Amino acid sequence: MRLRLIILIILIPIQMLASDSTRLESDFFQSIRANQVDSYITFGQGFGNLEPMIFEGLVAPYFLLRARKDARWAGTVSPAIMIRMKAEESFPVYSPNYLPNITLYHQLSEKNGEVKYLFVTLRHHSNGQFNSFYNEDGSLNTKTGDFSTNMVEFGAFFNKPVIPFSNTKEYFRTSLEYHLDYGRSEELQVIYSFVRWHNSFRIYKFPLPKSTLKRLGYQPSPRVQSKVETTWMFGNLNNASFFDLKERFNLSLTIAYRPKVLNDVSLFANFYSGKDYYNMQFSNRLNVFRFGIQAYTIR
């Protein structure tokens, strides 16, 4: 009896410590993490019309700025960079995507774990090049052409249960992106969309029901993540009609799975159909299915 009592005295503080160290983060800040872009690396170019490459990689660490745990305002800063390593001699990386950004968030409401907030993002997109935008034959200089634009994005983000399972969490995001006429490559006029409407629906599936997680006081990483993203591009795009889906509509479908043997990395499959997002490649229409590894923003 005495031995059992000693074991209980030892285990109780350990359990309390484990609970404190993995305590559920506030729903507001957890939703902010769900709004972040996942860093990833693809295996080759996938199947589709991308040029042969060793990998495409996005490195997008972010720094969460908050005054206290129950704050209704927060910010994030990220020096995001994307590269494509070509499957050519010496494996070159032409014109990386530089995507530094800063975002401000304001929580509107929180009730029963359902959070609504507004956000505004300032983002720069360039490739670090300074040569002519066009080649001598009039084609786009995709290797060393000067590409630069700055944008502001206003949006709303909220989570609301819609899937009839107790161990999922769903997040919705909608935003309007406007490219400022400041520090922008002049040649982008008429051939590049300066106003874009983005929408995203993301589902996280956890290994335990929400009621169990709340009772335990901690939350393990989700095993499965599914994401649907759409973009509609406005403006005069090569005189395309307003309902020209080929010129104006982008669609991305992603599903990621984190095996038990991997703690911080998941395997993903992605289908993308839309305009190329890699600086001077913007005029290309991609239809590609690919695989890779990515990091989870929610832990």
Secondary structure, 3 states (H helix, E strand, C coil): CHHHHHHHHHHHHHHHHHHHHCECCCHHHHHHHHCCCCCEEECCCCEECCCCEEEEEEECCCEEECCCCCCCEEEEEEEEEEEEEECCCCCCECCCEEEEEEEEEEEEEEECCEEEEEEEEEEEEECCCCECCECCCCCECCCCECCEEEEEEEEEEEECCCCCCCCEEEEEEEEEEEEECCCCCHHHCCCCCCEEEEEEEEEEECCCCHHHHHHHCECCCCCEEEEEEEEEECCCCCCCCCCCHHHHEEEEEEEEECCCCCCCEEEEEEEEEEECCCHHHCCCEEEEEEEEEEECCCC
